[in-house]
Amino acid sequence: QICADGYNQVRNGAYEVVVIFGTNHTAPGLRKIALYPGAGFRTPLGTVPVDEKVVAALIAASPDCKADKAPHVREHSIEVQIPFIQTLFPRAKIVPAIVSMTDVGLCTRFGAALARVLKGKRALIVASSDLSHYPSAADAEIVDRKTLAAVASLDPTALHNTIQAQMARRIRGLDTCACGEAPIM
């Protein structure tokens, strides 16, 4: 429902490309931004095309980007976004990008390259993430509010520092404050 609510806020946009930042759950050796090199993602609703021109332009614009299908094969954080995009923006192409590390420099450089490549395009950027994993409801409410405030600051360093501070508190059951910290950054 939270995801649907988020998409509802942008549902009337006429986007030609949707860039989806996913987290890296399955490729521990990945140290770059893994862009999906295939032609599309298939769901029961059909196939949504990848904007191969944007993917190629990102690879050319940033040494932090590489075409790499392997990290996408078992990753769910991008594919769960696709049905929303297919339903609300049926003409849009996608750019699936797995952001490998919570490195402020990497994310800042990638953001700058993305801004150059997307200039003049009607683009939507989606960061796929859950918030806290497995603390008590009371602890989750506190941690999630702090994480969301840091996200709203639009400062990747503040987000990273907030998450590090919460994790340092060693809250029982807290495995992560945001599994998509790197995509959010």
C-alpha positions, 0 to 999 in steps of 0.5 A, a space after each residue: 500500500 505504501 508503494 501504491 500511495 507513493 505512485 499515486 502522488 505522481 500518477 498524472 505525470 507523462 514520463 518517458 523514462 523511469 529510472 529505478 534504483 534498486 538495492 544490492 541484495 545478491 551481488 556482494 562483489 559489486 562495487 559499481 552501479 549495475 545497469 540492466 543491459 537487456 531489452 526489457 523486463 517481463 511481468 504478467 502485465 507484459 514487457 516494459 522496455 529498457 531505455 537502452 539509449 539512456 543505459 548506454 549514455 550513462 555507461 559512457 558518462 560515468 566510470 561508476 556505471 557498467 552493464 551487468 545483468 548478473 546482479 539483476 537476475 535474483 534481485 527483487 527490489 526493481 521488479 516489484 516496481 515494474 507493475 506500478 510503472 506499467 499500469 500508470 505509465 504504459 508508454 514509459 521505458 525504464 532504466 534499472 540500476 542496482 546501486 551497489 554501495 552506500 558510498 556518498 562519493 559514488 552516489 553523488 557522481 552517479 547523480 551528476 551523470 544521471 542529471 546530465 543524461 536525463 536533461 530535457 527528458 520527462 523522467 521519474 526517479 524511483 528509489 526502491 527501499 523498505 525501512 527498518 527490518 525486524 525491531 519492535 513496533 515501538 523501536 521501528 516507529 522511532 528509527 523509521 521517523 529518523 530515517 525518513 527525516 534524513 531522507 527528506 533532507 536530501 543530504 546523502 551524508 546526513 542519511 548515512 550518518 543517521 543510519 549509522 547512528 541508529 545502528 550503533 544503538 544496537 536496537 534489538 532486532 534492527 538489521 537495517 534502517 533502510 535496505 535501500 540506503 544506497 538507492 536512496 542516497 
